[in-house]
Amino acid sequence: MLPTVNLQNGQKQDFDTVAIKSRGLGRVINRAGAEQKYLTLPLKGVAESVILPL
């Protein structure tokens, strides 16, 4: 998940967010419980404005 970050005049901004990884258990016959497992991973990033060449 990426947050919206507002930057001014070439400024860089650190931010924290999370990634959510999901995994299906596949086709399991008569298994009780959730079929999908989730793992959250903390992330740190830096937002900056860059010019991309065409």
N, CA, C, O and CB atoms as a CASP TS submission, in Angstrom:
PFRMAT TS
TARGET T0000
AUTHOR 0000-0000-0000
METHOD Language model
MODEL 1
PARENT N/A
ATOM      1  N   MET     1       0.845  -1.147   0.000  1.00  0.00           N
ATOM      2  CA  MET     1       0.000   0.000   0.000  1.00  0.00           C
ATOM      3  C   MET     1       0.904   1.226   0.000  1.00  0.00           C
ATOM      4  O   MET     1       1.778   1.367   0.856  1.00  0.00           O
ATOM      5  CB  MET     1      -0.969  -0.012   1.208  1.00  0.00           C
ATOM      6  N   LEU     2       0.684   2.112  -0.970  1.00  0.00           N
ATOM      7  CA  LEU     2       1.500   3.316  -1.052  1.00  0.00           C
ATOM      8  C   LEU     2       0.678   4.538  -0.676  1.00  0.00           C
ATOM      9  O   LEU     2      -0.393   4.761  -1.239  1.00  0.00           O
ATOM     10  CB  LEU     2       2.086   3.479  -2.459  1.00  0.00           C
ATOM     11  N   PRO     3       1.170   5.331   0.272  1.00  0.00           N
ATOM     12  CA  PRO     3       0.448   6.533   0.672  1.00  0.00           C
ATOM     13  C   PRO     3       0.657   7.656  -0.339  1.00  0.00           C
ATOM     14  O   PRO     3       1.642   7.652  -1.077  1.00  0.00           O
ATOM     15  CB  PRO     3       0.896   6.985   2.065  1.00  0.00           C
ATOM     16  N   THR     4      -0.255   8.605  -0.376  1.00  0.00           N
ATOM     17  CA  THR     4      -0.066   9.815  -1.156  1.00  0.00           C
ATOM     18  C   THR     4       0.896  10.712  -0.382  1.00  0.00           C
ATOM     19  O   THR     4       0.707  10.958   0.809  1.00  0.00           O
ATOM     20  CB  THR     4      -1.433  10.540  -1.437  1.00  0.00           C
ATOM     21  N   VAL     5       1.926  11.196  -1.068  1.00  0.00           N
ATOM     22  CA  VAL     5       2.927  12.057  -0.428  1.00  0.00           C
ATOM     23  C   VAL     5       3.016  13.340  -1.247  1.00  0.00           C
ATOM     24  O   VAL     5       3.274  13.294  -2.449  1.00  0.00           O
ATOM     25  CB  VAL     5       4.336  11.341  -0.325  1.00  0.00           C
ATOM     26  N   ASN     6       2.807  14.472  -0.606  1.00  0.00           N
ATOM     27  CA  ASN     6       2.909  15.771  -1.271  1.00  0.00           C
ATOM     28  C   ASN     6       4.311  16.330  -1.054  1.00  0.00           C
ATOM     29  O   ASN     6       4.769  16.475   0.079  1.00  0.00           O
ATOM     30  CB  ASN     6       1.829  16.763  -0.738  1.00  0.00           C
ATOM     31  N   LEU     7       4.995  16.646  -2.182  1.00  0.00           N
ATOM     32  CA  LEU     7       6.365  17.146  -2.118  1.00  0.00           C
ATOM     33  C   LEU     7       6.426  18.579  -2.631  1.00  0.00           C
ATOM     34  O   LEU     7       5.601  18.993  -3.445  1.00  0.00           O
ATOM     35  CB  LEU     7       7.314  16.243  -2.930  1.00  0.00           C
ATOM     36  N   GLN     8       7.417  19.334  -2.145  1.00  0.00           N
ATOM     37  CA  GLN     8       7.634  20.702  -2.588  1.00  0.00           C
ATOM     38  C   GLN     8       9.075  20.885  -3.044  1.00  0.00           C
ATOM     39  O   GLN     8      10.003  20.504  -2.330  1.00  0.00           O
ATOM     40  CB  GLN     8       7.294  21.694  -1.467  1.00  0.00           C
ATOM     41  N   ASN     9       9.269  21.456  -4.212  1.00  0.00           N
ATOM     42  CA  ASN     9      10.584  21.919  -4.699  1.00  0.00           C
ATOM     43  C   ASN     9      11.733  20.933  -4.487  1.00  0.00           C
ATOM     44  O   ASN     9      12.705  21.261  -3.806  1.00  0.00           O
ATOM     45  CB  ASN     9      10.933  23.205  -4.025  1.00  0.00           C
ATOM     46  N   GLY    10      11.637  19.751  -5.050  1.00  0.00           N
ATOM     47  CA  GLY    10      12.725  18.782  -4.978  1.00  0.00           C
ATOM     48  C   GLY    10      12.932  18.135  -3.619  1.00  0.00           C
ATOM     49  O   GLY    10      13.941  17.466  -3.396  1.00  0.00           O
ATOM     50  N   GLN    11      12.008  18.325  -2.732  1.00  0.00           N
ATOM     51  CA  GLN    11      12.093  17.765  -1.381  1.00  0.00           C
ATOM     52  C   GLN    11      11.936  16.240  -1.428  1.00  0.00           C
ATOM     53  O   GLN    11      11.230  15.716  -2.289  1.00  0.00           O
ATOM     54  CB  GLN    11      11.010  18.392  -0.463  1.00  0.00           C
ATOM     55  N   LYS    12      12.583  15.536  -0.515  1.00  0.00           N
ATOM     56  CA  LYS    12      12.387  14.099  -0.315  1.00  0.00           C
ATOM     57  C   LYS    12      11.628  13.901   0.982  1.00  0.00           C
ATOM     58  O   LYS    12      11.759  14.698   1.911  1.00  0.00           O
ATOM     59  CB  LYS    12      13.748  13.329  -0.290  1.00  0.00           C
ATOM     60  N   GLN    13      10.833  12.837   1.050  1.00  0.00           N
ATOM     61  CA  GLN    13      10.053  12.588   2.260  1.00  0.00           C
ATOM     62  C   GLN    13      10.096  11.105   2.606  1.00  0.00           C
ATOM     63  O   GLN    13       9.717  10.272   1.783  1.00  0.00           O
ATOM     64  CB  GLN    13       8.591  13.060   2.081  1.00  0.00           C
ATOM     65  N   ASP    14      10.551  10.763   3.808  1.00  0.00           N
ATOM     66  CA  ASP    14      10.507   9.382   4.286  1.00  0.00           C
ATOM     67  C   ASP    14       9.072   9.025   4.650  1.00  0.00           C
ATOM     68  O   ASP    14       8.304   9.882   5.088  1.00  0.00           O
ATOM     69  CB  ASP    14      11.452   9.183   5.507  1.00  0.00           C
ATOM     70  N   PHE    15       8.711   7.751   4.467  1.00  0.00           N
ATOM     71  CA  PHE    15       7.386   7.292   4.879  1.00  0.00           C
ATOM     72  C   PHE    15       7.437   5.820   5.264  1.00  0.00           C
ATOM     73  O   PHE    15       8.328   5.084   4.840  1.00  0.00           O
ATOM     74  CB  PHE    15       6.356   7.517   3.756  1.00  0.00           C
ATOM     75  N   ASP    16       6.475   5.408   6.067  1.00  0.00           N
ATOM     76  CA  ASP    16       6.301   4.008   6.462  1.00  0.00           C
ATOM     77  C   ASP    16       5.002   3.504   5.881  1.00  0.00           C
ATOM     78  O   ASP    16       4.039   4.261   5.757  1.00  0.00           O
ATOM     79  CB  ASP    16       6.313   3.843   8.008  1.00  0.00           C
ATOM     80  N   THR    17       4.963   2.235   5.522  1.00  0.00           N
ATOM     81  CA  THR    17       3.746   1.620   5.000  1.00  0.00           C
ATOM     82  C   THR    17       3.825   0.113   5.249  1.00  0.00           C
ATOM     83  O   THR    17       4.728  -0.355   5.942  1.00  0.00           O
ATOM     84  CB  THR    17       3.559   1.933   3.471  1.00  0.00           C
ATOM     85  N   VAL    18       2.896  -0.633   4.695  1.00  0.00           N
ATOM     86  CA  VAL    18       2.901  -2.090   4.832  1.00  0.00           C
ATOM     87  C   VAL    18       2.647  -2.756   3.478  1.00  0.00           C
ATOM     88  O   VAL    18       1.977  -2.198   2.609  1.00  0.00           O
ATOM     89  CB  VAL    18       1.838  -2.541   5.860  1.00  0.00           C
ATOM     90  N   ALA    19       3.186  -3.936   3.326  1.00  0.00           N
ATOM     91  CA  ALA    19       2.865  -4.803   2.198  1.00  0.00           C
ATOM     92  C   ALA    19       2.009  -5.933   2.748  1.00  0.00           C
ATOM     93  O   ALA    19       2.208  -6.383   3.876  1.00  0.00           O
ATOM     94  CB  ALA    19       4.166  -5.351   1.483  1.00  0.00           C
ATOM     95  N   ILE    20       1.059  -6.386   1.947  1.00  0.00           N
ATOM     96  CA  ILE    20       0.211  -7.509   2.343  1.00  0.00           C
ATOM     97  C   ILE    20       0.416  -8.625   1.328  1.00  0.00           C
ATOM     98  O   ILE    20       0.100  -8.479   0.147  1.00  0.00           O
ATOM     99  CB  ILE    20      -1.303  -7.090   2.432  1.00  0.00           C
ATOM    100  N   LYS    21       0.948  -9.736   1.806  1.00  0.00           N
ATOM    101  CA  LYS    21       1.205 -10.896   0.953  1.00  0.00           C
ATOM    102  C   LYS    21       0.131 -11.931   1.236  1.00  0.00           C
ATOM    103  O   LYS    21      -0.117 -12.271   2.393  1.00  0.00           O
ATOM    104  CB  LYS    21       2.639 -11.488   1.197  1.00  0.00           C
ATOM    105  N   SER    22      -0.513 -12.436   0.180  1.00  0.00           N
ATOM    106  CA  SER    22      -1.557 -13.448   0.383  1.00  0.00           C
ATOM    107  C   SER    22      -1.134 -14.759  -0.265  1.00  0.00           C
ATOM    108  O   SER    22      -0.385 -14.789  -1.240  1.00  0.00           O
ATOM    109  CB  SER    22      -2.914 -12.971  -0.198  1.00  0.00           C
ATOM    110  N   ARG    23      -1.643 -15.837   0.313  1.00  0.00           N
ATOM    111  CA  ARG    23      -1.322 -17.163  -0.197  1.00  0.00           C
ATOM    112  C   ARG    23      -2.564 -18.024  -0.070  1.00  0.00           C
ATOM    113  O   ARG    23      -3.157 -18.123   1.004  1.00  0.00           O
ATOM    114  CB  ARG    23      -0.113 -17.796   0.564  1.00  0.00           C
ATOM    115  N   GLY    24      -2.951 -18.646  -1.170  1.00  0.00           N
ATOM    116  CA  GLY    24      -4.072 -19.574  -1.150  1.00  0.00           C
ATOM    117  C   GLY    24      -3.587 -20.981  -0.843  1.00  0.00           C
ATOM    118  O   GLY    24      -2.480 -21.368  -1.219  1.00  0.00           O
ATOM    119  N   LEU    25      -4.425 -21.734  -0.161  1.00  0.00           N
ATOM    120  CA  LEU    25      -4.039 -23.105   0.192  1.00  0.00           C
ATOM    121  C   LEU    25      -4.329 -24.098  -0.928  1.00  0.00           C
ATOM    122  O   LEU    25      -4.009 -25.281  -0.812  1.00  0.00           O
ATOM    123  CB  LEU    25      -4.761 -23.538   1.454  1.00  0.00           C
ATOM    124  N   GLY    26      -4.930 -23.623  -1.999  1.00  0.00           N
ATOM    125  CA  GLY    26      -5.254 -24.518  -3.110  1.00  0.00           C
ATOM    126  C   GLY    26      -6.541 -25.263  -2.846  1.00  0.00           C
ATOM    127  O   GLY    26      -7.294 -24.915  -1.936  1.00  0.00           O
ATOM    128  N   ARG    27      -6.789 -26.265  -3.622  1.00  0.00           N
ATOM    129  CA  ARG    27      -8.016 -27.046  -3.471  1.00  0.00           C
ATOM    130  C   ARG    27      -7.810 -28.149  -2.447  1.00  0.00           C
ATOM    131  O   ARG    27      -7.189 -29.176  -2.718  1.00  0.00           O
ATOM    132  CB  ARG    27      -8.456 -27.643  -4.819  1.00  0.00           C
ATOM    133  N   VAL    28      -8.347 -27.902  -1.275  1.00  0.00           N
ATOM    134  CA  VAL    28      -8.243 -28.879  -0.190  1.00  0.00           C
ATOM    135  C   VAL    28      -9.656 -29.385   0.101  1.00  0.00           C
ATOM    136  O   VAL    28     -10.558 -28.588   0.359  1.00  0.00           O
ATOM    137  CB  VAL    28      -7.575 -28.249   1.104  1.00  0.00           C
ATOM    138  N   ILE    29      -9.848 -30.680   0.061  1.00  0.00           N
ATOM    139  CA  ILE    29     -11.171 -31.265   0.265  1.00  0.00           C
ATOM    140  C   ILE    29     -11.487 -31.355   1.748  1.00  0.00           C
ATOM    141  O   ILE    29     -10.699 -31.880   2.535  1.00  0.00           O
ATOM    142  CB  ILE    29     -11.257 -32.655  -0.383  1.00  0.00           C
ATOM    143  N   ASN    30     -12.654 -30.834   2.120  1.00  0.00           N
ATOM    144  CA  ASN    30     -13.174 -30.911   3.488  1.00  0.00           C
ATOM    145  C   ASN    30     -12.228 -30.342   4.548  1.00  0.00           C
ATOM    146  O   ASN    30     -12.112 -30.900   5.639  1.00  0.00           O
ATOM    147  CB  ASN    30     -13.480 -32.339   3.821  1.00  0.00           C
ATOM    148  N   ARG    31     -11.578 -29.277   4.244  1.00  0.00           N
ATOM    149  CA  ARG    31     -10.710 -28.642   5.240  1.00  0.00           C
ATOM    150  C   ARG    31     -11.470 -27.490   5.895  1.00  0.00           C
ATOM    151  O   ARG    31     -12.016 -26.627   5.208  1.00  0.00           O
ATOM    152  CB  ARG    31      -9.379 -28.132   4.587  1.00  0.00           C
ATOM    153  N   ALA    32     -11.501 -27.482   7.209  1.00  0.00           N
ATOM    154  CA  ALA    32     -12.171 -26.410   7.933  1.00  0.00           C
ATOM    155  C   ALA    32     -11.242 -25.208   8.039  1.00  0.00           C
ATOM    156  O   ALA    32     -10.024 -25.367   8.124  1.00  0.00           O
ATOM    157  CB  ALA    32     -12.613 -26.885   9.337  1.00  0.00           C
ATOM    158  N   GLY    33     -11.807 -24.019   8.035  1.00  0.00           N
ATOM    159  CA  GLY    33     -11.015 -22.808   8.235  1.00  0.00           C
ATOM    160  C   GLY    33     -10.821 -22.018   6.957  1.00  0.00           C
ATOM    161  O   GLY    33     -11.354 -22.361   5.902  1.00  0.00           O
ATOM    162  N   ALA    34     -10.054 -20.963   7.076  1.00  0.00           N
ATOM    163  CA  ALA    34      -9.826 -20.037   5.959  1.00  0.00           C
ATOM    164  C   ALA    34      -8.975 -20.687   4.869  1.00  0.00           C
ATOM    165  O   ALA    34      -8.059 -21.459   5.153  1.00  0.00           O
ATOM    166  CB  ALA    34      -9.145 -18.751   6.459  1.00  0.00           C
ATOM    167  N   GLU    35      -9.298 -20.357   3.611  1.00  0.00           N
ATOM    168  CA  GLU    35      -8.532 -20.877   2.480  1.00  0.00           C
ATOM    169  C   GLU    35      -7.407 -19.932   2.076  1.00  0.00           C
ATOM    170  O   GLU    35      -6.536 -20.302   1.288  1.00  0.00           O
ATOM    171  CB  GLU    35      -9.450 -21.121   1.293  1.00  0.00           C
ATOM    172  N   GLN    36      -7.421 -18.729   2.608  1.00  0.00           N
ATOM    173  CA  GLN    36      -6.429 -17.728   2.251  1.00  0.00           C
ATOM    174  C   GLN    36      -5.645 -17.327   3.498  1.00  0.00           C
ATOM    175  O   GLN    36      -6.230 -17.112   4.559  1.00  0.00           O
ATOM    176  CB  GLN    36      -7.101 -16.492   1.600  1.00  0.00           C
ATOM    177  N   LYS    37      -4.337 -17.228   3.374  1.00  0.00           N
ATOM    178  CA  LYS    37      -3.465 -16.792   4.473  1.00  0.00           C
ATOM    179  C   LYS    37      -2.870 -15.445   4.091  1.00  0.00           C
ATOM    180  O   LYS    37      -2.579 -15.204   2.919  1.00  0.00           O
ATOM    181  CB  LYS    37      -2.333 -17.849   4.770  1.00  0.00           C
ATOM    182  N   TYR    38      -2.685 -14.555   5.081  1.00  0.00           N
ATOM    183  CA  TYR    38      -2.140 -13.230   4.837  1.00  0.00           C
ATOM    184  C   TYR    38      -0.952 -12.981   5.747  1.00  0.00           C
ATOM    185  O   TYR    38      -0.932 -13.416   6.898  1.00  0.00           O
ATOM    186  CB  TYR    38      -3.211 -12.154   5.046  1.00  0.00           C
ATOM    187  N   LEU    39       0.038 -12.274   5.216  1.00  0.00           N
ATOM    188  CA  LEU    39       1.217 -11.884   5.963  1.00  0.00           C
ATOM    189  C   LEU    39       1.437 -10.397   5.721  1.00  0.00           C
ATOM    190  O   LEU    39       1.477  -9.964   4.570  1.00  0.00           O
ATOM    191  CB  LEU    39       2.472 -12.729   5.547  1.00  0.00           C
ATOM    192  N   THR    40       1.578  -9.612   6.775  1.00  0.00           N
ATOM    193  CA  THR    40       1.863  -8.192   6.607  1.00  0.00           C
ATOM    194  C   THR    40       3.340  -7.942   6.870  1.00  0.00           C
ATOM    195  O   THR    40       3.924  -8.495   7.801  1.00  0.00           O
ATOM    196  CB  THR    40       0.985  -7.332   7.549  1.00  0.00           C
ATOM    197  N   LEU    41       3.924  -7.105   6.039  1.00  0.00           N
ATOM    198  CA  LEU    41       5.340  -6.794   6.135  1.00  0.00           C
ATOM    199  C   LEU    41       5.512  -5.285   6.265  1.00  0.00           C
ATOM    200  O   LEU    41       5.037  -4.547   5.402  1.00  0.00           O
ATOM    201  CB  LEU    41       6.111  -7.336   4.905  1.00  0.00           C
ATOM    202  N   PRO    42       6.175  -4.801   7.313  1.00  0.00           N
ATOM    203  CA  PRO    42       6.413  -3.364   7.433  1.00  0.00           C
ATOM    204  C   PRO    42       7.459  -2.912   6.415  1.00  0.00           C
ATOM    205  O   PRO    42       8.458  -3.596   6.194  1.00  0.00           O
ATOM    206  CB  PRO    42       6.868  -3.007   8.866  1.00  0.00           C
ATOM    207  N   LEU    43       7.219  -1.757   5.800  1.00  0.00           N
ATOM    208  CA  LEU    43       8.142  -1.207   4.802  1.00  0.00           C
ATOM    209  C   LEU    43       8.471   0.240   5.130  1.00  0.00           C
ATOM    210  O   LEU    43       7.665   0.951   5.732  1.00  0.00           O
ATOM    211  CB  LEU    43       7.540  -1.308   3.384  1.00  0.00           C
ATOM    212  N   LYS    44       9.656   0.667   4.732  1.00  0.00           N
ATOM    213  CA  LYS    44      10.062   2.068   4.823  1.00  0.00           C
ATOM    214  C   LYS    44      10.441   2.514   3.417  1.00  0.00           C
ATOM    215  O   LYS    44      11.028   1.747   2.654  1.00  0.00           O
ATOM    216  CB  LYS    44      11.258   2.270   5.838  1.00  0.00           C
ATOM    217  N   GLY    45      10.102   3.760   3.078  1.00  0.00           N
ATOM    218  CA  GLY    45      10.407   4.260   1.749  1.00  0.00           C
ATOM    219  C   GLY    45      10.764   5.725   1.778  1.00  0.00           C
ATOM    220  O   GLY    45      10.643   6.398   2.802  1.00  0.00           O
ATOM    221  N   VAL    46      11.214   6.213   0.615  1.00  0.00           N
ATOM    222  CA  VAL    46      11.509   7.626   0.433  1.00  0.00           C
ATOM    223  C   VAL    46      10.808   8.069  -0.844  1.00  0.00           C
ATOM    224  O   VAL    46      11.033   7.503  -1.914  1.00  0.00           O
ATOM    225  CB  VAL    46      13.061   7.894   0.365  1.00  0.00           C
ATOM    226  N   ALA    47       9.960   9.082  -0.727  1.00  0.00           N
ATOM    227  CA  ALA    47       9.284   9.650  -1.892  1.00  0.00           C
ATOM    228  C   ALA    47      10.126  10.813  -2.402  1.00  0.00           C
ATOM    229  O   ALA    47      10.614  11.628  -1.619  1.00  0.00           O
ATOM    230  CB  ALA    47       7.823  10.116  -1.541  1.00  0.00           C
ATOM    231  N   GLU    48      10.294  10.882  -3.723  1.00  0.00           N
ATOM    232  CA  GLU    48      10.970  12.019  -4.320  1.00  0.00           C
ATOM    233  C   GLU    48      10.460  12.204  -5.744  1.00  0.00           C
ATOM    234  O   GLU    48      10.025  11.250  -6.389  1.00  0.00           O
ATOM    235  CB  GLU    48      12.507  11.826  -4.300  1.00  0.00           C
ATOM    236  N   SER    49      10.517  13.412  -6.213  1.00  0.00           N
ATOM    237  CA  SER    49      10.073  13.733  -7.560  1.00  0.00           C
ATOM    238  C   SER    49      11.260  13.558  -8.505  1.00  0.00           C
ATOM    239  O   SER    49      12.314  14.159  -8.300  1.00  0.00           O
ATOM    240  CB  SER    49       9.493  15.186  -7.637  1.00  0.00           C
ATOM    241  N   VAL    50      11.086  12.727  -9.549  1.00  0.00           N
ATOM    242  CA  VAL    50      12.166  12.498 -10.521  1.00  0.00           C
ATOM    243  C   VAL    50      11.613  12.688 -11.925  1.00  0.00           C
ATOM    244  O   VAL    50      10.426  12.471 -12.167  1.00  0.00           O
ATOM    245  CB  VAL    50      12.785  11.068 -10.359  1.00  0.00           C
ATOM    246  N   ILE    51      12.469  13.089 -12.841  1.00  0.00           N
ATOM    247  CA  ILE    51      12.100  13.229 -14.251  1.00  0.00           C
ATOM    248  C   ILE    51      12.527  11.955 -14.968  1.00  0.00           C
ATOM    249  O   ILE    51      13.699  11.578 -14.935  1.00  0.00           O
ATOM    250  CB  ILE    51      12.765  14.502 -14.903  1.00  0.00           C
ATOM    251  N   LEU    52      11.573  11.298 -15.616  1.00  0.00           N
ATOM    252  CA  LEU    52      11.861  10.064 -16.345  1.00  0.00           C
ATOM    253  C   LEU    52      12.081  10.384 -17.824  1.00  0.00           C
ATOM    254  O   LEU    52      11.268  11.091 -18.419  1.00  0.00           O
ATOM    255  CB  LEU    52      10.706   9.034 -16.171  1.00  0.00           C
ATOM    256  N   PRO    53      13.149   9.887 -18.426  1.00  0.00           N
ATOM    257  CA  PRO    53      13.378  10.133 -19.852  1.00  0.00           C
ATOM    258  C   PRO    53      12.381   9.352 -20.702  1.00  0.00           C
ATOM    259  O   PRO    53      11.961   8.254 -20.336  1.00  0.00           O
ATOM    260  CB  PRO    53      14.817   9.754 -20.242  1.00  0.00           C
ATOM    261  N   LEU    54      12.013   9.925 -21.824  1.00  0.00           N
ATOM    262  CA  LEU    54      11.068   9.234 -22.722  1.00  0.00           C
ATOM    263  C   LEU    54      11.789   8.378 -23.723  1.00  0.00           C
ATOM    264  O   LEU    54      11.152   7.729 -24.553  1.00  0.00           O
ATOM    265  CB  LEU    54      10.187  10.234 -23.454  1.00  0.00           C
TER
END
